[in-house]
Amino acid sequence: MGFLSAFWKSKKAEEKQLSSKEAVKVSALEELKNLSYNKKSMLRLAEIIRNFFKDYFRLRYQFTYNELKEELKKKKIKHEIKEKIAYLLEKFSSDEYEKGSMSNTDFKMAKANLEEVIGLLK
């Protein structure tokens, strides 16, 4: 009986974690839907990216994009999804730090890439 009890508790915890991750995904997609390009949009998109990955991966610290890439290596997600996330982080960090701003086209691409990554994550 102890084994079954532990199994059901584990199953419920897994379901709760899944629903929590789904809530994080829905919240981020909702924020992205309402985000349009303007002077402050790059900063807001950076905040959405950081908050999404922090909440989705349950990170308890403010990470740099490079630290997040290292965290990704530890996560059990498909390699192609990891590559898409790494590309998004690399592109965004280079635009954010080198240029100090982002063009409308780059903004739309980064936003679309994030939406795609969110959709691919389970």
PLY file of the C-alpha trace (Angstrom):
ply
format ascii 1.0
element vertex 122
property float x
property float y
property float z
element edge 121
property int vertex1
property int vertex2
end_header
0.00 0.00 0.00
2.92 2.35 0.70
4.21 1.97 -2.85
0.85 2.89 -4.39
0.47 5.85 -2.07
3.94 7.12 -3.02
3.16 6.53 -6.70
-0.05 8.58 -6.57
1.64 11.38 -4.64
4.40 11.44 -7.24
1.83 11.44 -10.06
-0.08 14.33 -8.48
3.13 16.33 -7.97
4.00 15.72 -11.64
0.54 16.91 -12.74
0.82 20.00 -10.55
4.25 20.80 -12.05
2.87 20.32 -15.56
-0.08 22.62 -14.91
2.31 25.15 -13.37
4.48 25.06 -16.51
1.41 25.43 -18.70
0.36 28.49 -16.69
3.82 30.00 -17.19
3.57 29.36 -20.94
0.09 30.87 -21.21
1.12 33.93 -19.21
4.19 34.57 -21.39
2.24 34.10 -24.62
-0.41 36.53 -23.37
2.26 39.13 -22.58
3.85 38.64 -26.00
0.51 39.01 -27.74
0.06 42.44 -26.16
3.63 43.58 -26.87
4.16 45.94 -29.79
7.31 47.61 -31.03
8.30 50.91 -29.42
11.31 52.42 -27.65
10.80 50.36 -24.50
9.71 47.15 -26.22
13.19 45.60 -26.30
13.52 45.99 -22.54
10.06 44.53 -22.02
10.84 41.59 -24.31
14.07 40.96 -22.37
12.04 40.95 -19.16
9.50 38.51 -20.63
12.32 36.20 -21.79
14.01 36.26 -18.39
10.79 35.78 -16.43
9.58 32.98 -18.67
12.75 30.90 -18.42
13.18 31.68 -14.73
9.65 30.49 -13.96
9.55 27.63 -16.47
12.84 26.12 -15.31
12.24 27.16 -11.69
15.48 29.06 -11.37
15.91 30.92 -8.12
18.36 33.54 -9.25
18.75 36.32 -11.83
20.74 34.69 -14.59
22.72 36.04 -17.49
21.99 34.65 -20.93
25.24 32.66 -20.74
24.22 31.18 -17.38
20.88 30.18 -18.87
22.67 28.44 -21.75
24.62 26.45 -19.15
21.38 25.60 -17.30
19.90 24.35 -20.57
22.60 21.68 -20.78
21.20 20.16 -17.58
17.56 20.12 -18.73
15.86 17.12 -20.27
14.47 18.72 -23.39
15.00 17.91 -27.05
18.29 19.00 -28.54
16.61 21.00 -31.32
14.63 22.99 -28.75
17.82 23.70 -26.81
19.39 24.95 -30.05
16.44 27.26 -30.73
16.63 28.66 -27.20
20.40 29.15 -27.47
19.95 30.93 -30.82
17.28 33.21 -29.35
19.45 34.04 -26.36
22.53 34.63 -28.51
20.65 36.84 -30.97
18.89 38.78 -28.27
21.93 39.31 -26.11
24.02 40.49 -29.07
21.30 42.96 -30.12
20.67 44.04 -26.54
24.27 44.62 -25.54
26.05 45.51 -28.77
23.52 47.79 -30.42
21.71 49.07 -27.37
18.46 48.77 -29.29
16.70 46.46 -31.67
15.19 47.11 -35.08
11.51 46.47 -35.63
12.37 43.47 -37.83
14.74 41.97 -35.24
12.16 42.61 -32.53
9.46 40.76 -34.50
11.84 37.87 -35.20
12.87 37.57 -31.54
9.24 37.70 -30.46
8.26 35.03 -33.01
11.22 32.85 -32.00
10.21 33.05 -28.35
6.61 32.19 -29.21
7.86 29.17 -31.18
10.09 27.99 -28.32
7.25 28.35 -25.81
5.03 26.30 -28.09
7.64 23.55 -28.42
8.30 23.17 -24.69
6.21 20.58 -22.86
0 1
1 2
2 3
3 4
4 5
5 6
6 7
7 8
8 9
9 10
10 11
11 12
12 13
13 14
14 15
15 16
16 17
17 18
18 19
19 20
20 21
21 22
22 23
23 24
24 25
25 26
26 27
27 28
28 29
29 30
30 31
31 32
32 33
33 34
34 35
35 36
36 37
37 38
38 39
39 40
40 41
41 42
42 43
43 44
44 45
45 46
46 47
47 48
48 49
49 50
50 51
51 52
52 53
53 54
54 55
55 56
56 57
57 58
58 59
59 60
60 61
61 62
62 63
63 64
64 65
65 66
66 67
67 68
68 69
69 70
70 71
71 72
72 73
73 74
74 75
75 76
76 77
77 78
78 79
79 80
80 81
81 82
82 83
83 84
84 85
85 86
86 87
87 88
88 89
89 90
90 91
91 92
92 93
93 94
94 95
95 96
96 97
97 98
98 99
99 100
100 101
101 102
102 103
103 104
104 105
105 106
106 107
107 108
108 109
109 110
110 111
111 112
112 113
113 114
114 115
115 116
116 117
117 118
118 119
119 120
120 121
